[in-house]
Amino acid sequence: MNTAMNYLTVLFVFLLLAAPSLYGAAHDRRIDRQLRQAWQEQEAELLARRAAFTKVA
């Protein structure tokens, strides 16, 4: 019983220390996805403008 309680205590402390880091990593990945999506939309808009310009010219 004592060994199980020690194991759970160590696990709890590890999760308590690792939680902010894991949350930050997840947050960074979400921001990266948003930036990548915005870049792709901007690139698509630029290509559409170039296509429209070449039709006019």
Secondary structure, DSSP 8 states (H G I E B T S, - for coil): -HHHHHHHHHHHHHHHHHHHHHHHHHHHHHHHHHHHHHHHHHHHHHHHHHHHHHHH-
